[in-house]
Amino acid sequence: MKKRIWLSPPHMGRNELSFVQEAFDTNWIAPLGPNVDEFEKQLSILLNGYSVAAVNSGTAALHLALKLLKVSTGDEVICQTFTFAASANPVVYLGATPVFVDSDPETWNMDPVLLEKAIQHRLSLGKNIKAVIVVNLYGMPAKMEEIVTVAAKYAIPVIEDAAESLGSSINNIPCGTFGTLGVISFNGNKIITTSSGGVLISNNEEFILSAKHLATQAKDPGPYYQHSQIGYNYKMSNVLAGIGRGQLSVLNERVEARRDNFNRYFNYFSAWNTKGFNIEFQIEPSGYFSNRWLTCILIDPVKNKGISIDAIRSLFDQNEIEVRSLWKPMHLQPVFSDTPRFLNGVSDHLFDIGLCLPSGSSLTDEGFDRIFECFDMVFSKF
Ligand SMILES: Cc1ncc(COP(=O)(O)O)c(C=O)c1O
């Protein structure tokens, strides 16, 4: 049987095991220790000196970000609708309501013009908007400068969900540092991984100190266990931070490999586009740099002789190649059926016609041959 080609498998480097071994040798098998400290330090250097708290998932980091902004029952948080559920779920953990805002067709991320309309409308109803959560999907930076400007006009803090965009930037400013708080995920499918993990980022050190306090059950300083606040068990394990240190040393190579993947796909589909097809991509606006975490394509059946993404998905599945639909927008999720939303049709359309392609940094030439053979079969039928 053919070996399955996965969408975005973990890709270990050369140094992870030695840092994990160090944790074993020194018996730092705990949610704190030298690997955690060093991982935070190195990330901080990468993120323009911003303060960093390593936690056990990106979702935990988002939850802490909202908690630091004092989001609570009855509040509203404006959230990009085109995203993974983890961007929105922590809003509900705190008893607040997510208000979903649609995307701009260029970056596929939050539309700044629609954001302003949403803010004005919710404020006119007397709602208390505590934060805006904007996401850099598939590694592509959102229009962060415009979004931060709109939110600042109404004194609303921005949380940048950069879960998928470590290594991306706008005019050399790294993703994760645009908002009041930023979040990165190190889940197994991300550009680098700690198997599970995340970080919270801010240039406000007080926020990061508070996040570390909340993440360790909010234990007050002192010789016994005293708590003045409800806390969480969210810190990153020192063993997993060892994996993270190793992974950080190959981050640039991983970004390069993913961008090479994108270019190979782009060249391949461009050749089909000269033969009467119209396959589209997420485009980098000028000054934007995407880590190209996942390469995604749009195949509109109307512009592509009736080819459907369902047919492609099932053919690839039969050939042991994983492809996936783009994120199903939050406003279409049954669990969020009652939430307010500001839509323009962009994310609905992207969901209908979009596919994520295998994009791992370990994808081989043979892997690409198998993927292109399948696409050749699809296109040559029409
Ligand atoms: C956009 C987005 N936000 C948040 C998360 C949550 O991160 P984690 O899986 O580390 O909790 C993920 C990834 O899983 C994600 O893709």
Ligand as a Chemical Component Dictionary entry (heavy atoms), coordinates in Angstrom:
data_LIG
# 
_chem_comp.id                   LIG 
_chem_comp.type                 NON-POLYMER 
_chem_comp.pdbx_formal_charge   0 
_chem_comp.three_letter_code    LIG 
# 
loop_
_chem_comp_atom.comp_id 
_chem_comp_atom.atom_id 
_chem_comp_atom.alt_atom_id 
_chem_comp_atom.type_symbol 
_chem_comp_atom.charge 
_chem_comp_atom.model_Cartn_x 
_chem_comp_atom.model_Cartn_y 
_chem_comp_atom.model_Cartn_z 
_chem_comp_atom.pdbx_ordinal 
LIG C1 C1 C 0 -6.039 29.878 13.745 1  
LIG C2 C2 C 0 -5.799 29.012 14.954 2  
LIG N1 N1 N 0 -6.068 29.520 16.160 3  
LIG C3 C3 C 0 -5.846 28.816 17.276 4  
LIG C4 C4 C 0 -5.334 27.529 17.220 5  
LIG C5 C5 C 0 -5.194 26.778 18.485 6  
LIG O1 O1 O 0 -3.912 26.318 18.754 7  
LIG P1 P1 P 0 -3.712 24.981 19.603 8  
LIG O2 O2 O 0 -4.093 23.822 18.746 9  
LIG O3 O3 O 0 -2.242 25.011 19.910 10 
LIG O4 O4 O 0 -4.550 25.070 20.826 11 
LIG C6 C6 C 0 -5.025 26.972 15.966 12 
LIG C7 C7 C 0 -4.435 25.652 15.767 13 
LIG O5 O5 O 0 -4.626 24.618 16.190 14 
LIG C8 C8 C 0 -5.290 27.721 14.797 15 
LIG O6 O6 O 0 -5.030 27.214 13.589 16 
# 
loop_
_chem_comp_bond.comp_id 
_chem_comp_bond.atom_id_1 
_chem_comp_bond.atom_id_2 
_chem_comp_bond.value_order 
_chem_comp_bond.pdbx_ordinal 
LIG C1 C2 SING 1  
LIG C2 N1 SING 2  
LIG C2 C8 DOUB 3  
LIG N1 C3 DOUB 4  
LIG C3 C4 SING 5  
LIG C4 C5 SING 6  
LIG C4 C6 DOUB 7  
LIG C5 O1 SING 8  
LIG O1 P1 SING 9  
LIG P1 O2 DOUB 10 
LIG P1 O3 SING 11 
LIG P1 O4 SING 12 
LIG C6 C7 SING 13 
LIG C6 C8 SING 14 
LIG C7 O5 DOUB 15 
LIG C8 O6 SING 16 
# 
